[in-house]
Amino acid sequence: MTFEPAARLPRRSHGGSIRRTELTDALRGFALLIAPAFSLLGNSALEVVASLAALLSLLFGMSLATHKDRTERRPASFRLLARRMLMESVAYRHLWIRLFNAALVGAAAMTLLKQLMPLAASVFICCLAAFVLLFQRSQWRHMLVKLAPMGRMALVNSLVQILAAVLLFHALEPRLGFLLGVALPFAALPLLQAMLSCRWLARRPRRHVGTAWQGLAAEGRAG
């Protein structure tokens, strides 16, 4: 898959350009939901935290890509492509399919090479691309959009996962072992976060922590 300059990006698609602003939040929520399953492939607390920190960087990058510029400066080609792929996912469906296929090939290659962490990264990207493709179907979108509240509070939820990983490894693993002390509680945490995020934003629709992403994106753009 190659990324062409912004000037060569298609403005329209034969399939139409349907803007889905809720896709970014739902995709962030899905990333947080499946992240613990992949991060637990690490052999230590340091590797798990490093995986979650990489996810935090990815979520921040998604927020930065979709953040609207206050100036008239033209965004960089890669950022413009990422913004269009997220905000106009139907028009750029062919790029999501290519990303899915590339990640699938990468996962197969890493399986043959027995490289665990690159394999996890490839499967993770494959899952994200599959999520976007399913989100374009109305029957799936009705269910997947329920992860949007979790994505709107991505900053808090990701930090909670990092803190939980450290506490579980150092507090419960020595007593209960990896399966009961770390794996099971850490796998259940995202489900609890998804439910709590929905309830929190249902009560406070205008005062949620997800707006912090816009401030972080603005600072990153200014820097």
Buried (B, 14 or more C-beta within 10 A) or exposed (E): EEEEEBEEBBEEBEEEBEEBEBBBBBBBBBBBBBBBBBBBBBEEBEBBBBBBEBBBEBBBBBBBBBBEEEEEEEBEBEBBBBBBBBBBBBBBBEBBBBBBEBBBEBBEEBBEEEEEBBBBBBBBBBBBBBBBBBBBEEEEBEEBBEBBBBBBBBBBBBEBBBEBBBBBBEEBBEEBEBEEBBBBBBEEBBEEBBEBBBEBBEEEEEEBBBEBBBEBBBEEBEE
